[in-house]
Amino acid sequence: MGDRIITWIIRARWGIVAFYAVLVALAVSALPELGVNFSFRQFFPPSDPDVQRYNTFNAEFGYDDTYALFALTSPDLLTPEKLAVIDRFTERLKQIDGVTSVESITTLKRGVWKDDRFYMERIFPTLPPSPEELESGKRYLLANEFTKSNFISGDGATTVVAAEVDYRRNDSETARRPIVLALWAALDEIRPHFSEVRQSGVPIVRSQYGEIIAKNTMGQLPLATLVILIVLIASFRHWAGVVFSLLVVFLAMVYTFGLMAALGYKITIMSNILPVMLMITGISDAIHLHSRYYEELRRGHPKLEALRIAMRHLALACFITSFTTAVGFGVLLFTSIDILREYGGFVGLGVMITYVISLTFLPAMLAILPAPPSSVTNRYFEGRAGSVVAWTIRQVLRHQRAWMIGAAVVLVFSLAGSAMVQRSTRLFEDLPDDHPIIATLHFFEKQLGGVLPIEIVVDGGGEDAMKAPEAQRLVDDIKRFLLTIPEIRKAITSADFLKEMNELLNEGKPEFYALPDSAELNAQYLLLYGMSEDDPTEKYLTPDARKARVSSRVTDVYSERAREIQATIQNYLDRRVHAPYTAQITGTWPIAHKINLYVIDQIFWTFMIAFVVIFFALGAQFGSLRIALLSMSPNVFPLIITLGVMGWGSIYLKPTSAVTFAIAFGIAVDDTIHFLTRFLKEFPRDGNYEAAVERSLAGAGHAMITTTVIILSGFMVPLVFSELVSNRVFSLLAGVCIVAALIADLFLNPIQLLWVRPSLGKKPPVR
């Protein structure tokens, strides 16, 4: 930063403070427009062929993720009293704005042939039912392909009430939230009548996740602030260093969220951790500026001169560190997934906003305030961190071989662990197995066939093609094959209803529960269903009968098993389906698994981009690609250590762990930049490598340790307090990476300089 700009900042200090106050007012005024959106669909890249196929499926058959499911359990479930409660609950749900339909065992209908005509009649025609109706209804519910394990468990003790939420409101947290709250209120009204009441389904789980995320966000920010406050107090021992370091990041948060609101963006599953990330990553520049300011005051410079020297020496280094951190997040802009682009873009922007505030607002405030007394600056450099720096210098100068051998041993051990890292995800892995949401999911999987949909769409190639006998045999064969897969517990097709109609029209004889052998009979049966008020086949056939759907549900499994299941199904389809028919796999479950793995691949390539960009940024900063290459080795070291921890700790490579590397790398390289920048300024003083290393560690080491402790402390808050497993894994791996990076920068980086002794000339390569 040029002296003219520095002088202007110091002279215009009151104007700068006023300018930031106006910006705060503007940003705060925009915050009420900041909504939330926790839809998983944000991860679906619209250009992906499988996603486009899934969207076509939704348009033709309806959405497969809009049902809120309520499981009601009672040992005397199928009694007149309980049926009356279930019916009352069903009618109550129908009255909720945003609920488009509700199905339960008291509203479900079955085909009846009476007085030479067909019509759909409720399974329990009257409530309370007569003894005969009750017994007939029980038998039907427990034997029928559609109702068994769909609306009633095999033991007859649990039933499901399914409420369909308007798909246009299901994807918006703001629009869906009132619907779910009303559903929960209705559920509370009937809770005393049942021994157990459970809730699941995508709308419910999304809202439950939203609550958890909001609670984690609101809880972690104060905790992170408290932890960082304690570290700052222990480091600075002076109110200005503590208050203004925190104020810098809080201003950056307000401006970033205000900008998000003004541009119409919402808080998402990813961006909910943005405040903590800005708190952790943004405070570094403020600490380094304070540290250098204190160092110059301690050397006897007047307040404004000390501030000028600190700004002159740190402006470029802080810009490069902020830039590399922003790159670690910003490379996510190169993915094709909107939610990742938004997250990376706004965190990267927030980091650069923090840099600008640190180099303008913070110096302005320091220029306004009186300089801290010498006792404060002395304590800062002579405290525990100062002792650590002194010990580090002794180790670097006296025990180089031991440190490098130790690093080599750890590196080999980590490389062995990294070879064991596996790429694997599960859709509901964010919560521990004993969490109520997961316990409910397992209950639905065991008693009612699960909640995760996998769909097979069969295309006959022309209008009415799926009315042909061979077409219905095809979908029936696909269904039967699906049910041979252990994880698939339930499947429904149009063939099930044709079989039921065939049996009904043949005096209810069980031997006629089979598919008709002519297209004419299939067409006639479908016409009879279509003439009724509630046509059960319309969800399984398109109106032109060109396409049919085999709808099934699968349990939550890891991605390796998911790939095996999909490959098994695809192999069967390749063998069984012949022209003119085609069949494709779709549904929320396969799409979500594909996107999880797709995100990992995208993050890997963005990390490579970040690595290259940061390498050339360091080359520009140090004026030497050779120095840049040397600077990368202590930053590759922590990445390998982190991979080793993943391998030995059996931590799968998943989106949350994959994103750690690009982000942690961008943060970890900061200490390298500050140390090497200081070294390249110190070396020309006497051309002595040992003396330059000693002075560099003495000058920059304290701030390096302080910022690492603060960043680590911030990451430990989610590790300890977050309900979400992904947040804890991210915090653990980021913490490991950043601690390893500090060790590499304090020990390995100086030692390699002493061993390699690169030719640096007489003039410092950096300004």
N, C-alpha and C positions, 0 to 999 in steps of 0.2 A: 504494500500500500504506500503510495507516494506521500511525501511530507505535506504537500499542499492539501490533500484530502484529509490527512490526520489533523492538521491544524484547523481545517474547516469544521470537522466533527467536534473538536474540543471547543471552538469558539461558539458554535451554534448549538451547544448542549441543551439549552432550555427549549429551543425550537424543535429539536429532535424528540425530546421527551413529550412535548405537546403533540407532535405529529403522531407518535405511537399511541397516545391517549385517544386521539380522534379515530385511528384505525381500530382500536379496541371497541369503541362505541359502534362503529360500522359493522364489525364482525359479530358482535353480540346481538345486534339488531337482526342479523340474518339467521342466527342459530335456531329460532323457532321453526324455520322452514326445513330443518334437517331431520328427515325421516329415517326409518330403518327398513331394511329389506334382507331377511334371512333365507330367501328362497335358494334352494340347491340348484335350481335351473340356471342361476347365474354362472355356474361352472360349465354349462353346455355351450361349446363354440358353435354358433349358428351355421357355419360353413361346413361342419363335419357331416359326411353323408349319413352316418348312423343317427345323428341328431335330427337331420332333416327327415329321415324315415320315421323316427319316433314322433316328430311333429305331425307328419301325415297320418300316422296311426291315431293320434289324439283327435285330429279333425274328423276322421272317419268313424271312430268307435267311441269317442269320448275319452276324457282324461282318466288315467289309472291311478292317480295319486290325490284324489279329491275327497276320499271318504274318511270321516271321523268314525272310529269304531269303539263301541262300548260293550264290554263283556260283563254280563250280570250272572253271578253264580249263587245258587241256592239248592240245597238238597231236595226241596219240594218245588222245583222250578215250574214243572208242568202241572200246575193246579189252577183252578179258577181264580183264586186270590192273586197269585203271582202274575197270571196272564193279564188280569185287570190292571195291575201296576205297570206292566210292560207296555200295554196299550196306551195308558195315560201318559207315560214317558214318551212314547212315539208321537202322540198328538202334540205334546208340549214342544218337542223338537221341531215339528213341522211349522210351528208358529214363529220360529226365530228367523229374522231377516237375514238373508244370505244363505240359508239352507234350502236347497232346491228340491230335495226328496229325502224321504226316510223310509227304510225298510226294516221290518222286524218280523218275528214269527206270528204276530197278530195281524200283520197287513199282507204277508205273503199269500199268494194265490196258487191254486192248482187247477189243472184242466178238469172239467166235469162234462160228461155227456148225459144229458137228461132231457126227456120229452123230445127226442130226435133232434136235439141241437146241442152245439158245443158252446160253453162259456167258461170264463175263469171265475172261480169262487174262492173266497178266503179259506185257508186251511182250517181255521176255526170260524165257521160262518156266523156264530153268535157268541157274544160275551155277556155273562159267563156261559161257557159251552155246556151242553148237556153231557151226561156221562158217555154216551155213544160218540158224540163229536170229539170229546176230549181224547178218548181212546184211539179213534181213527186218526186224529191229528198227530198224536204221539207217534203212531206207527209210520205215518207218512214222513214226518220230520226226520226220523232216525234212519229211514231207508232210502229216501230220495237223494239222487246224486247231487242235486243243486243245493239242498238245504243242509245235508249232513256235512259236518266240518266246515260249513260256510256260515250257517246261522245257528247251529246247535252242535255242541260237542258230542263225541261218541257215547259218553255216559249219561247224556241228557241233563247234566247239572249246570251247564253254562250255555247261555244264549248271547247272540250278538245283535245289537241294534246299530245299523249303519246309516249315518247321516251324510248326505252328499253336499259339500260346500261349493258354492258358485266358483267355477274355475277362474273367473276374472278377478275374484277377491282372494282366492287362495294363495296367489303368488305375492301379494302385498301384505307385509306384516301389519301395517296400519289398518288395512281393510279387514284382514282376517281376525285380528285380535278381538274385536267386539263379538264376533260370531263365536269364537272359542270360549270366551268368558261366559256368554249366554248358555253355551252347551254345558259348561262346567256347573253353572248355577242350576240348570235343570237336572243334572246328574245328582247334585247334592240333595235335591228334594226326594229322590227315591232311594238314596243310599241305605237308609235304615231297613229297608225291606229285603235286603240281600246280604248274604254272609260275606261276599267279596264283590267289589266293583272295580273294574279296570278300564283304562282308556288307551287307545293307540290309534294308528292310522297316520298318514303323512301330515294332514293339517294339525292334528294334536301334537305330534312329535315336533313339528317345526315350531309351534308356539312354546312348547316346553323347552326346546333348545334356545329359543329366543330369550326366555326368562333366565335360563342359566347363563347365557352370554352376557345379558344386561347386568345380572347380579355380579358376575365375575369382573366385568368392566368397571362397574361402580365401586366394587370392593377393592380391586387391585390398585386403582389409581391412588386412593388415599394411603394404602399400605406402602406402595412404591414411594410415594412422596415422603412418608414418615421415615422409611429406611434410608432413603437418600439424604433426608434432612439430618439424620443422626450422623451419617458419614461426613457430611459437609461440616457440621459443627465440630466433629472430632478433628477434621483437617484444618479448617480456617481459624477456629476459635474467635471469630469476629462476625458480627451480625451482617455486615455488608456483603462479605463473601458468600454467606449462606443465602441471604434473602435475594440478592440480585442474580445469583446463579439459577435459583429456582424460578425467579420471575422471567428470566429469558425463555425457559422452556414453556412456561405457562402462556406467555404471549404467543409463542409459536403455535401452541395447541389451539388457542382461540382463533388466530388468523387462519390456520389450516382448516379447521372445522367451519369457520365462517365462509371461507372460499368454497368449500364443498357444498354448503347450503346454498350459496349464491348461484353456483353452477348447476344446481338441481341434483346433485349426487346424494346418495343415502348411506347410512352406516350399514355395513354388510357383515357377514360372518368373518371376513378377513379384517376389515378396517376397524372392528370393534376394539382391537388391541392397539390401535394407532396412538392413543394418548400415552400408554405405557412405553411404547417403542420410541416416541419422540422424547419422553422423559429420559429414557436410558441413553439414546444416541445423541440427543441434542445438547446435553449439558457439558460435553467434553470441551468445546471451544471456550465456554465461559470459565471453566476451571484452568485451562492452560493460560488464558489471558490474565486471570487473577494471579496465577503462580508466577508468571514472568513479571508482572507488575510488582508483586511483593519482592521478587529477587532484585529488581532495579532499585526499589526503595531501600532495601537492605544495603545496597552498594553506595547509598548516600545521595542518589539523585533526587531533586525536588519532585513533587507529586506530578505535575504536568509533564515534565521531562521523562519521568519513569513511565508514564502512560504512553508517551510518544514512542519510546524505545520498544516497549512491549508490543504495541500495535505494528510498528515497522517490522519487527522480527517475526511476528506470528501471523500476520495477515495472510500471506501466501501459504504458509504451512497449514493453517486452519482451513483455508479454502480447499486445499488439496485433500485434507482429511475429510472435510464435509462432502466434497465431490465424490471421493471414493466410497463413503458410506451411502450417499445418495445413489451412486451407480449400483451398489449391492441391492438396493430396492428397485431402482429405476429400470434395471434390465427386465423386470417383469412386464414392462410396457411392450416388450417384443413377443410376449405370448399372445395367443389368439383367444384367450379367456378374459372376458370383460372384468370379472371380479378381481382377478390377479392384476390386471393392468391398472385398475383404479387404486388398489391397495399400494402397489409399488410406486405408482406415480405420485400419490398424495403423501406417502411417507418420505419419498425422496424430495419432494417439494418442501415438506415440513422441515427436513434437515437443512436445506439451503436457506429457508426462511430463518431458522435458528442461527445460522452463520451470520446472516446480515444483521440480525438483532444483536448478536454477540459483538460485532465489530462496529456498531453504531450506537445503539441504546445503552449497552453496558459501559463503554468508554464515556459516554455523555454523563451517566450517573456517577461514575467514579470521579469525573472531573468536577462535578457539583459538590460531592461529599468531601470532607477533610480526609487526608491520608490516615490510614490506620497507624497506631503507635508502633514504635520499633519492637516492643515486646510481642506484638501479634506476629510480625514478619519473622522474628527470631524463632518463636514457637513453631511456626509453620514449617521451617526448614530443619528444626532440631527435634521434632517430634518423632513418633514411631516410624513414620514413613522415611524420615531422614536417616534413621538408624538402619532401615532396610536398604536404602540406597548405598550407604557407606559399606555395609556388609557385601552388597552386590559388587561394588567396585573391587573390593578385596578378592572376591571369588573370581571375577573376570581376569584380573591381573595375575593371580597366583595359581589358579587351579583350572586352567583352560582344558587340558587333556581329560581330566576327570569329567568335566561337564559334557564334553563332546562324546566321550565313550558312553556316558549315561544316556545322552540323547539318542545315540545310535541304537542302544539296547531297547529303549522305549519305542523307537521308530520301527525296529524289526518286529517287536511284539504287537504293535499297532497294525502293521502291514498284515501280519498273520490274522488278526481279528477282522481287518477290513475285507479279507477274502471270504469271510463267513456272512457278510451282510446280504440279506435277501430283500428283494422288492416285493412287498405284500401290503395289502390294505383290507379293511373290512368296513362296511358302510356305517356300522354303529360302534366303531372302536373308540370314539371320542369320550365315552363314558365307561366306568368300571362295571364289571359284570354284576356287582351287587347294587347298582343304582336302580331305583324304582322303574325308570324308563326301560332299562334292559331286562329287568325281571319280568315286566309286563310283556315285552317282546318275546321272551322265551316262553311265557305262558301261551301266547297266541300261536307260537310255532308248535308247541306240544299238543294243545287242545283243539286248535282251530286252523291249522295248516299254514300259519305265518301271515305276514302282512306285506311282503316284498313281491311285487308283480313281475313276472316274466311272461311275455306274450309271443305267440307264433302267429303270423298273418299269412294265410294261404290265399293266393290270387289265382282265380280260375281262368283269367285271360279274357273274359267277356261277360256280358249281362246274363244273369240266371245260371252261370256256370256252376255255382256251388249248390244248386238244387239237384244236380246229377247224383245218382247213388254212389258212384265211385268217388265223387268229391266229398260226400259226407263220411264215407268209409275212411277216406284219407285223414280228415280231421280227427275222426275217432281213433284211428291207429296212432296218430301223433300224440293224442291225449294219453292213451294207454302206455305208450313208450315213455312219456314224461313221468308217469307215476312209477316207473321202475327205478327212477333216480331217487335215492334215499332222501335227499334234501327237498324234493318237491312233494308236497303232501296233498295238494288239492289242485284239480284242473276241471274246467267247465268248457263245453263247446255247444254249438247248435245241435249237434248229433244227440246230445242227452235229451233235449226237448222233443226231437223227432221220435226217439225211442219211446219216450213217455206217452206221446200222442198215439203211437202205433199200438201200444199196450191198451190204452184207454179205449180205442175204437174197436178192439178185439176182445171186448167183455172183461177187460182187466186181467187177462190170463198172463202169468209171468213169462211164459215161453214166447210171447209176442213183444217182450221188451227187447226189441232189435230194430235195426235200421230198415226202412222200406226198401224194396228192391227196384223201385221205378222213380223216375224224375217226376212223373205225374202225381204219385202219392206224396212225395216230398213237397211239391208245390201246393198240393191241397192242404197238407198239414200246416205249412207255413201261412197259407191264406187264412185258415181257421184261427191260428194264433194272432195274425194281424188284424182280424175283425174284432178281437176282444179289446177291452179297454186297456189292459196291461199286457203287452206283448213281451214275453220273456226272451224271445229270440232276437229282438232288435239290437241288443248289446253285443251280439255274437255274429251278426251278418250285416253287411252294408245294405242299404235300401235296394240296390240293384242286384243283390245276391252275387256280385262278382267276387267279393272277398269274404272270407270267414276268419274268425279269431279263435285261437285256442288259448284260453286265459288260465294261467296257473300262478301259484304262489310258492316261494322258495324261502328257505331259512337263510339267516345271515351267515355267510362263510367268508373265509379269506380269499383273496384274489386268485391264488394258485388254484384252489378248488373251483372257484367261479369260472376260470378259464377252462378247466377240465370239463365242467358241466356243459358250458357252451359248445366246446369242441365235440363232446359226445352227442349233443343234440344236432349240431350241424352235420356231423358224419351220418347220423340217421336220416336227416332230411335229404342229404345228397343221394342216399341209397333209395329212399322211399318215394320221393317226389319226382315226377317225370312230367314232361311237356304234355299238355299245355299249362300244367300247374307249376307255380313257383311258391316257395315258402321262405320267410325271413324271420329272424329272431329280433325282437325289440322289447320295449318295456322299461320302466324306471330302473329295475335292478341291473340288467346288463349294461345300460347306458351309464349308470352311475359308476359301475366298476371300470368301464372303459375310460371314463373321464378321470378317475383317480390315477390310473396308470399314465394317462395322457399328460396329466399335470406334472407328474414326476419327470417325464421326458422333456417337457417344456422347460421346467426349472433347471434341468441339467444343462440344456443348451444356453439358457440365459446366464447360468453361472460361468460357462465358458466365455460368453461375451463379456461378463463383468471382469473376469480374470485378464483378458486381453486389454480391455479399456483401462483397467487400473494399472497394468504393466506400462502402457505407453504414457499414462498420466504421470507415473513416477519417473519415467525417463525424461519427460518434459520438466518436471520439478527439479530433478537432480542434474539435468543437463548431460546425462550419460546413460545409455542403455545398459552398459556394464554394471553401473551402480544399481540401476533398476532391477537387473537380473539378480544381483546379490540380495537386494531387498526382498525379493519374492520368496527366497528359500525359507526364511523364518516364518513366512505366512503360509507356506505349503505344509510345514511341520504340524501346526495345530489342526489343519484339515484332516491329515492322516490320523492324528491322535483321536479326533472325533469319530472318524470311521471305525477305528479300532474299538472304541468304547461301544459303538453300535453293534459291532460283530460279537465281541465278548459278552455284551449285555443282552444279546438277542433282541435288539431293537430293530424293527423292520424299517426299511427305506420306504417312506410314504410321503405324501405331499408336505405334511408339516415338518418332517425331519429333513426332507430334501431342500426346502426353502431356507433351512437354517444355514446351509453352507454359503449361499450367495450373500445372505444378510450378515452373518457372523464374519465372513471374510472381509466385507466392506468395512465393518467396525474394527476388526482386529488389525488391519493394516495401518490404522491411525497412529499407533504407538511407533511403528516402524518409521513413518514419515517424520514424526516429531524428533525421534532420536537421530535419524540420518541427517535431517535438516540442521540440527544442532551440531552434529559431528562435522559436517561440511563447512560450517562457519568457524568452528574451533580449530580445525586442523591447520589452516593457513597461518595461524598465529605463530607456530613454531615448527610445523612440519613433523611433529612427533605423534605417532599413532597412539601410543599408550597414554600420553598426556591428554590428547584430544578425546579419547574414549572416556577417560576419567572425568574430564570437565563436562562432557556431554551427558554422562549419566548423572553427575551431580546437579546439572542444570535442569535436565528434562525428566529425570527419573522420578522425582517426587510427583509431578503432575501425571506421569504415566501410571504410577501405582494408584493414585487417587481416583483417576477416571476409571481405571479397570475395576477397582473396588466398588465404585458407584454403579457402573454398568452391571457388574456381577450381582450386586445387591438388588438392583432392579429386576434382573432376570430371576432371582431366587423367589420373588413374591409369587409369581404364577406357579413356580415349581412346588411351593409349599401349600398355597391356598386355592389354586384353581381346581374346579370340579372336572374340567375337561382334560382328558389324558393327553390330547394333542398339545395343549398349552404347556403341560408339565414336561413332555418330551422335548418340545422346542426349547424351553428354558434350560433344561438339563444340558442338552447338546450345545446350545449357544454358550452356556457358562463354561463348559469344558473347553470349547474352542477359544474363548476369550482368555481364560486363565493360561492355557497352553501358549497362546500368542504373546502374553505378557512375559512368560518365562523365556520364550524364544527371543523376544526383543531386548530383555534385560541381560541375557547371558549369551545365547547363540549368535545373535546379530553382532554384538561387539567382538566376540571371539573370532568370528569369521573375518571381520575386518582386520584384526590383528594378525591372522594367519595369511590371508590373501594379500593384504597391504596394496590395495589398488592404487595406481598412479593417479594422483589428484591435482598435480601442478601446484602453482604458487597462489592462484586466486580461487576463492570459493566458487563452486559451480552454481550456487544458488544465491538469489538476491536476499 
